[in-house]
């Protein structure tokens, strides 16, 4: 039953059925709107229907798209909490979808793809995806990954107060990064990495520690993506930061956060 059909039943009842019990309307609508919404994007309709059923069984609301252009429209209209995204699609592929979305939406993205090459995984993560799963996969594993990504996203918003490091301000409540009042567009993974480091200035983080803090779990081969994420964060901050630098490479170990103004 769609959201519109549920609302109609709550208001006027279904044919052959009585109207919803008095007092349940507010509660049912509240519970419905509190459920997290997942946008599923794949040109394989059987795959979408299977994933939709699995996710709805776990309590999520799902929105379906079978090509990238439609997915962009639904992203604007439905404002999903997370996107499950295939790569090979008509009209607009998953990589181009990521390129267009980042900077406009902070919704986490989990890529599903039959592409097994490491270069494709790295490209997807560099473009702003928060996780990458190769087909075939277990729906139960996907549900677990979705829960982990959404949990991290919620936890980032529960930290007390913004973090200020020199001209850099990281507001976890608003999921926003600013330098001297100018917003810096970061992907959710980039935001989590920067927040983790800025919350513990001067501490040296290994690549594995950073990927675990950003993505919840460690997956073989993901350590190499940290360098790409760090490079992207540095580039985006440098465009506004002037003489300030924020991330230092500790060779042979990893990275640490240090706000420093260069002469």
C-alpha positions in Angstrom: 0.0 0.0 0.0 1.4 3.4 -1.0 1.7 6.3 1.3 -1.2 8.1 -0.5 -3.4 5.0 0.0 -2.5 4.8 3.7 -3.4 8.4 4.2 -6.7 7.9 2.3 -7.6 5.0 4.5 -6.8 6.9 7.6 -9.0 9.8 6.5 -12.0 8.1 4.8 -11.6 4.3 5.0 -11.2 1.7 2.3 -14.1 0.3 0.2 -15.8 -2.5 2.2 -13.8 -1.5 5.4 -14.5 0.9 8.2 -12.6 4.0 8.7 -9.4 3.8 10.7 -10.1 3.7 14.5 -10.4 7.1 16.1 -7.1 8.4 17.4 -4.9 6.1 15.2 -4.5 8.6 12.5 -2.0 10.8 14.3 -0.1 7.8 15.6 0.0 6.0 12.3 1.1 9.0 10.3 3.8 9.8 12.9 5.1 6.2 12.8 5.0 6.3 9.0 6.9 9.6 8.6 9.5 8.5 11.2 10.4 5.4 9.1 13.6 6.0 7.1 13.2 6.2 3.4 15.4 4.3 0.9 15.7 5.2 -2.8 16.5 2.0 -4.8 17.9 2.6 -8.3 18.5 -0.3 -10.7 17.3 -1.0 -14.2 16.6 -4.7 -13.2 13.0 -4.4 -12.1 13.1 -7.9 -10.4 16.1 -6.8 -8.4 14.4 -3.5 -7.3 11.2 -5.4 -6.3 13.2 -8.0 -4.3 15.2 -5.3 -2.5 12.1 -3.2 -1.9 10.3 -6.2 -0.3 13.3 -7.0 1.9 13.7 -3.4 3.1 10.0 -2.9 3.7 10.0 -6.1 5.7 12.7 -4.5 7.9 10.6 -1.4 8.5 11.9 1.0 5.8 9.9 3.0 3.3 11.1 2.5 -0.2 11.0 4.5 -3.4 11.9 2.9 -6.8 13.6 4.2 -9.9 14.8 2.2 -13.0 17.1 4.8 -14.5 19.4 7.6 -13.3 17.4 10.5 -14.6 14.2 9.4 -12.7 16.4 8.8 -9.7 17.6 12.4 -9.7 14.0 13.6 -9.8 12.9 11.3 -7.0 16.0 12.4 -4.9 14.7 16.0 -5.1 11.0 15.1 -4.5 11.3 12.4 -1.9 14.4 13.4 0.0 15.4 9.8 0.9 17.6 9.0 3.9 19.8 6.7 1.8 20.3 5.7 -1.9 20.9 2.1 -3.0 22.4 2.6 -6.5 23.3 0.4 -9.5 26.1 1.5 -11.8 25.1 0.2 -15.3 21.8 2.0 -16.1 20.2 3.7 -19.0 19.9 7.5 -19.5 22.3 8.2 -16.6 24.8 5.7 -15.1 25.5 5.4 -11.4 28.9 7.2 -11.6 27.4 10.2 -13.3 24.5 10.1 -10.8 27.1 10.4 -7.9 28.8 13.3 -9.7 25.6 15.3 -10.0 24.3 14.5 -6.5 27.3 15.4 -4.5 27.2 19.0 -3.6 23.4 19.0 -3.7 22.5 16.2 -1.3 24.3 14.6 1.7 22.2 11.4 1.5 24.5 8.4 1.9 24.9 6.2 -1.2 25.5 2.4 -1.3 26.6 1.2 -4.8 25.5 -2.2 -6.0 27.4 -3.4 -9.1 28.5 -6.4 -11.1 31.7 -4.6 -11.7 34.4 -6.5 -9.8 37.5 -4.4 -10.7 39.1 -2.5 -7.9 39.4 0.6 -10.1 35.5 0.7 -10.3 35.2 0.4 -6.6 37.7 3.1 -6.0 36.0 5.4 -8.5 32.6 4.9 -6.9 34.0 5.7 -3.4 35.9 8.7 -4.7 32.8 10.1 -6.3 31.1 10.1 -2.9 29.6 6.6 -2.4 29.7 5.4 1.3 29.9 1.7 0.5 30.2 -0.6 -2.5 28.8 -4.1 -2.8 29.4 -6.4 -5.7 26.6 -8.6 -7.2 25.5 -11.2 -6.4 25.0 -10.3 -2.7 22.8 -11.3 0.2 19.9 -9.0 0.9 20.6 -9.6 4.6 24.1 -8.2 4.1 22.7 -5.1 2.3 20.2 -4.5 5.2 23.1 -4.7 7.7 25.2 -2.3 5.6 22.3 0.2 5.4 21.7 0.0 9.1 25.4 0.7 9.7 25.6 3.6 7.4 22.4 5.2 8.7 23.5 4.7 12.3 26.8 6.5 11.7 25.0 9.3 9.9 22.6 9.7 12.9 25.4 9.5 15.4 27.4 12.3 13.7 24.4 14.6 14.2 24.2 13.8 17.9 27.6 15.2 18.9 27.4 18.2 21.1 28.2 21.6 19.4 30.3 22.5 16.4 34.0 21.9 16.3 36.1 25.0 15.6 39.7 24.6 14.4 41.2 27.8 13.2 38.9 29.1 10.4 37.4 25.7 10.0 33.9 25.0 11.6 32.4 21.5 11.6 28.8 21.4 12.6 27.7 17.8 13.1 24.1 18.8 13.9 23.7 20.5 10.5 26.2 18.1 8.8 27.9 21.2 7.5 31.5 22.3 7.1 32.5 26.0 6.8 35.6 28.0 6.4 35.1 31.7 7.3 31.4 31.3 6.7 31.7 29.6 3.3 30.2 26.2 3.1 32.4 23.3 1.9 30.6 20.4 0.2 31.9 17.1 1.5 30.5 13.6 0.9 29.2 11.8 4.0 32.4 9.6 4.1 34.6 12.7 3.7 32.7 14.4 6.4 33.0 11.5 8.8 36.8 11.2 8.2 37.3 14.9 8.8 35.1 15.0 11.9 36.9 12.0 13.3 40.3 13.6 12.9 39.2 17.1 14.0 37.6 15.7 17.1 41.1 14.2 18.1 43.6 16.8 16.9 47.3 15.7 16.9 46.3 12.1 17.1 47.7 9.9 14.3 45.1 7.7 12.7 45.9 4.7 10.6 44.1 4.2 7.3 42.2 1.3 8.8 41.1 3.4 11.8 39.8 6.1 9.5 37.9 3.8 7.2 36.3 2.0 10.2 35.3 5.3 11.7 33.8 6.5 8.4 32.2 3.3 7.2 31.6 1.4 10.4 33.4 -1.8 9.4 36.6 -2.8 7.7 36.4 -4.3 4.2 39.4 -5.7 2.5 40.9 -3.3 -0.1 39.2 -0.2 1.3 42.3 1.1 3.0 43.5 2.4 -0.3 40.4 4.6 -0.7 41.4 6.6 2.4 44.2 8.3 0.4 41.7 9.3 -2.2 39.2 10.6 0.4 42.0 12.6 2.1 43.1 14.1 -1.2 39.6 15.2 -2.0 39.1 16.7 1.5 42.4 18.6 1.2 41.5 19.9 -2.3 38.1 21.1 -1.2 39.4 22.8 2.0 42.3 24.4 0.1 39.9 26.2 -2.3 38.8 28.4 0.5 41.4 28.0 3.3 44.0 30.3 1.8 47.3 29.7 3.8 45.7 27.3 6.2 46.4 23.5 6.1 44.5 20.9 8.2 45.7 17.4 7.5 49.2 16.2 7.8 50.6 12.9 6.4 52.6 10.8 8.8 54.5 8.6 6.5 54.3 4.9 7.1 51.6 5.4 9.7 48.6 7.4 8.4 47.2 11.0 9.0 46.6 13.5 11.7 44.6 16.7 12.0 46.5 19.9 12.7 45.2 23.4 11.8 48.2 25.4 10.8 48.6 28.7 9.0 51.5 28.8 6.7 53.7 31.9 6.3 
